[in-house]
Structure formats: structure tokens, C-alpha cells
Amino acid sequence: MKNLIKTVLGIFIKSKIEQRKQEIKDKLEKEISITTSEWVKARNTAYLAIIDGADDKVLNEIEKVIDKI
């Protein structure tokens, strides 16, 4: 029973992380498409590359930076 609960929670958490990744990617891609700043484009492209392998902590840090923009 304990393993079943861990498995279900793991699937739920992974799903939520993937959802957050997609939301952040959408924000970054939108900003890349509308900005004229090469620096912003380069920064956001780097964030997009990092997001694929990111865990929850990394996503939190990226979101903090995006929210300040």
C-alpha cells in the first residue's frame, strides 16, 4: 500500500512539474517573439534549455526572475 501511494504521488508531482515547465516555456517563448532585445532573447533561450532538465527548485528560481521582468 505504501508503495502504491508513493507511485501515485510521484506521478502527480511529475505531472505538476511538467505543467509548470510548459507554462514557463510559453512565457519565455512569447517574450522572445515580441522583444527586440538580443540580450533578452539570449537569456530566455538559455532558460528554455535549462527548463527541460529542471526540478522544482530550479523552476522556482526561473519563475522568480521572470516575475521580476
PyMOL commands that place a pseudoatom at each C-alpha (Angstrom):
pseudoatom trace, name=CA, resn=MET, resi=1, chain=A, elem=C, hetatm=0, pos=[0.000, 0.000, 0.000]
pseudoatom trace, name=CA, resn=LYS, resi=2, chain=A, elem=C, hetatm=0, pos=[2.820, 2.383, 0.890]
pseudoatom trace, name=CA, resn=ASN, resi=3, chain=A, elem=C, hetatm=0, pos=[4.496, 1.823, -2.483]
pseudoatom trace, name=CA, resn=LEU, resi=4, chain=A, elem=C, hetatm=0, pos=[1.214, 2.451, -4.274]
pseudoatom trace, name=CA, resn=ILE, resi=5, chain=A, elem=C, hetatm=0, pos=[0.801, 5.796, -2.516]
pseudoatom trace, name=CA, resn=LYS, resi=6, chain=A, elem=C, hetatm=0, pos=[4.397, 6.747, -3.380]
pseudoatom trace, name=CA, resn=THR, resi=7, chain=A, elem=C, hetatm=0, pos=[3.802, 5.830, -7.010]
pseudoatom trace, name=CA, resn=VAL, resi=8, chain=A, elem=C, hetatm=0, pos=[0.580, 7.824, -7.251]
pseudoatom trace, name=CA, resn=LEU, resi=9, chain=A, elem=C, hetatm=0, pos=[2.148, 10.849, -5.556]
pseudoatom trace, name=CA, resn=GLY, resi=10, chain=A, elem=C, hetatm=0, pos=[5.190, 10.575, -7.814]
pseudoatom trace, name=CA, resn=ILE, resi=11, chain=A, elem=C, hetatm=0, pos=[3.020, 10.599, -10.924]
pseudoatom trace, name=CA, resn=PHE, resi=12, chain=A, elem=C, hetatm=0, pos=[1.004, 13.563, -9.622]
pseudoatom trace, name=CA, resn=ILE, resi=13, chain=A, elem=C, hetatm=0, pos=[4.090, 15.577, -8.702]
pseudoatom trace, name=CA, resn=LYS, resi=14, chain=A, elem=C, hetatm=0, pos=[5.786, 14.813, -12.021]
pseudoatom trace, name=CA, resn=SER, resi=15, chain=A, elem=C, hetatm=0, pos=[2.650, 15.900, -13.865]
pseudoatom trace, name=CA, resn=LYS, resi=16, chain=A, elem=C, hetatm=0, pos=[2.542, 19.188, -11.948]
pseudoatom trace, name=CA, resn=ILE, resi=17, chain=A, elem=C, hetatm=0, pos=[6.217, 19.857, -12.648]
pseudoatom trace, name=CA, resn=GLU, resi=18, chain=A, elem=C, hetatm=0, pos=[5.707, 19.190, -16.364]
pseudoatom trace, name=CA, resn=GLN, resi=19, chain=A, elem=C, hetatm=0, pos=[2.727, 21.564, -16.345]
pseudoatom trace, name=CA, resn=ARG, resi=20, chain=A, elem=C, hetatm=0, pos=[4.827, 24.296, -14.688]
pseudoatom trace, name=CA, resn=LYS, resi=21, chain=A, elem=C, hetatm=0, pos=[7.620, 23.723, -17.205]
pseudoatom trace, name=CA, resn=GLN, resi=22, chain=A, elem=C, hetatm=0, pos=[5.194, 24.223, -20.080]
pseudoatom trace, name=CA, resn=GLU, resi=23, chain=A, elem=C, hetatm=0, pos=[3.753, 27.409, -18.545]
pseudoatom trace, name=CA, resn=ILE, resi=24, chain=A, elem=C, hetatm=0, pos=[7.240, 28.867, -18.097]
pseudoatom trace, name=CA, resn=LYS, resi=25, chain=A, elem=C, hetatm=0, pos=[8.239, 27.842, -21.625]
pseudoatom trace, name=CA, resn=ASP, resi=26, chain=A, elem=C, hetatm=0, pos=[5.154, 29.579, -23.006]
pseudoatom trace, name=CA, resn=LYS, resi=27, chain=A, elem=C, hetatm=0, pos=[6.031, 32.818, -21.170]
pseudoatom trace, name=CA, resn=LEU, resi=28, chain=A, elem=C, hetatm=0, pos=[9.634, 32.725, -22.353]
pseudoatom trace, name=CA, resn=GLU, resi=29, chain=A, elem=C, hetatm=0, pos=[8.746, 31.920, -25.957]
pseudoatom trace, name=CA, resn=LYS, resi=30, chain=A, elem=C, hetatm=0, pos=[6.177, 34.717, -26.017]
pseudoatom trace, name=CA, resn=GLU, resi=31, chain=A, elem=C, hetatm=0, pos=[8.727, 37.204, -24.733]
pseudoatom trace, name=CA, resn=ILE, resi=32, chain=A, elem=C, hetatm=0, pos=[11.286, 36.010, -27.299]
pseudoatom trace, name=CA, resn=SER, resi=33, chain=A, elem=C, hetatm=0, pos=[8.771, 36.567, -30.092]
pseudoatom trace, name=CA, resn=ILE, resi=34, chain=A, elem=C, hetatm=0, pos=[7.836, 40.124, -29.076]
pseudoatom trace, name=CA, resn=THR, resi=35, chain=A, elem=C, hetatm=0, pos=[11.113, 41.601, -27.816]
pseudoatom trace, name=CA, resn=THR, resi=36, chain=A, elem=C, hetatm=0, pos=[13.706, 43.410, -29.891]
pseudoatom trace, name=CA, resn=SER, resi=37, chain=A, elem=C, hetatm=0, pos=[16.414, 42.933, -27.268]
pseudoatom trace, name=CA, resn=GLU, resi=38, chain=A, elem=C, hetatm=0, pos=[19.039, 40.402, -28.304]
pseudoatom trace, name=CA, resn=TRP, resi=39, chain=A, elem=C, hetatm=0, pos=[20.078, 40.038, -24.659]
pseudoatom trace, name=CA, resn=VAL, resi=40, chain=A, elem=C, hetatm=0, pos=[16.534, 39.074, -23.603]
pseudoatom trace, name=CA, resn=LYS, resi=41, chain=A, elem=C, hetatm=0, pos=[16.316, 36.603, -26.477]
pseudoatom trace, name=CA, resn=ALA, resi=42, chain=A, elem=C, hetatm=0, pos=[19.634, 35.007, -25.485]
pseudoatom trace, name=CA, resn=ARG, resi=43, chain=A, elem=C, hetatm=0, pos=[18.714, 34.857, -21.798]
pseudoatom trace, name=CA, resn=ASN, resi=44, chain=A, elem=C, hetatm=0, pos=[15.306, 33.326, -22.459]
pseudoatom trace, name=CA, resn=THR, resi=45, chain=A, elem=C, hetatm=0, pos=[16.775, 30.817, -24.897]
pseudoatom trace, name=CA, resn=ALA, resi=46, chain=A, elem=C, hetatm=0, pos=[19.212, 29.742, -22.178]
pseudoatom trace, name=CA, resn=TYR, resi=47, chain=A, elem=C, hetatm=0, pos=[16.353, 29.373, -19.697]
pseudoatom trace, name=CA, resn=LEU, resi=48, chain=A, elem=C, hetatm=0, pos=[14.455, 27.249, -22.216]
pseudoatom trace, name=CA, resn=ALA, resi=49, chain=A, elem=C, hetatm=0, pos=[17.451, 24.926, -22.485]
pseudoatom trace, name=CA, resn=ILE, resi=50, chain=A, elem=C, hetatm=0, pos=[17.692, 24.635, -18.696]
pseudoatom trace, name=CA, resn=ILE, resi=51, chain=A, elem=C, hetatm=0, pos=[13.984, 24.000, -18.135]
pseudoatom trace, name=CA, resn=ASP, resi=52, chain=A, elem=C, hetatm=0, pos=[13.939, 20.572, -19.783]
pseudoatom trace, name=CA, resn=GLY, resi=53, chain=A, elem=C, hetatm=0, pos=[16.147, 19.095, -17.074]
pseudoatom trace, name=CA, resn=ALA, resi=54, chain=A, elem=C, hetatm=0, pos=[14.901, 21.297, -14.254]
pseudoatom trace, name=CA, resn=ASP, resi=55, chain=A, elem=C, hetatm=0, pos=[13.463, 20.126, -10.988]
pseudoatom trace, name=CA, resn=ASP, resi=56, chain=A, elem=C, hetatm=0, pos=[11.064, 22.060, -8.769]
pseudoatom trace, name=CA, resn=LYS, resi=57, chain=A, elem=C, hetatm=0, pos=[13.798, 24.199, -7.156]
pseudoatom trace, name=CA, resn=VAL, resi=58, chain=A, elem=C, hetatm=0, pos=[15.208, 25.341, -10.488]
pseudoatom trace, name=CA, resn=LEU, resi=59, chain=A, elem=C, hetatm=0, pos=[11.719, 26.144, -11.767]
pseudoatom trace, name=CA, resn=ASN, resi=60, chain=A, elem=C, hetatm=0, pos=[11.085, 28.279, -8.678]
pseudoatom trace, name=CA, resn=GLU, resi=61, chain=A, elem=C, hetatm=0, pos=[14.241, 30.307, -9.335]
pseudoatom trace, name=CA, resn=ILE, resi=62, chain=A, elem=C, hetatm=0, pos=[13.430, 30.809, -13.012]
pseudoatom trace, name=CA, resn=GLU, resi=63, chain=A, elem=C, hetatm=0, pos=[9.895, 31.914, -12.133]
pseudoatom trace, name=CA, resn=LYS, resi=64, chain=A, elem=C, hetatm=0, pos=[11.266, 34.452, -9.626]
pseudoatom trace, name=CA, resn=VAL, resi=65, chain=A, elem=C, hetatm=0, pos=[13.422, 36.013, -12.349]
pseudoatom trace, name=CA, resn=ILE, resi=66, chain=A, elem=C, hetatm=0, pos=[10.568, 36.039, -14.874]
pseudoatom trace, name=CA, resn=ASP, resi=67, chain=A, elem=C, hetatm=0, pos=[8.197, 37.667, -12.387]
pseudoatom trace, name=CA, resn=LYS, resi=68, chain=A, elem=C, hetatm=0, pos=[10.689, 40.499, -11.808]
pseudoatom trace, name=CA, resn=ILE, resi=69, chain=A, elem=C, hetatm=0, pos=[10.763, 41.323, -15.534]
for i in range(1, 69): cmd.bond("trace and resi %d" % i, "trace and resi %d" % (i + 1))
show_as sticks, trace
zoom trace
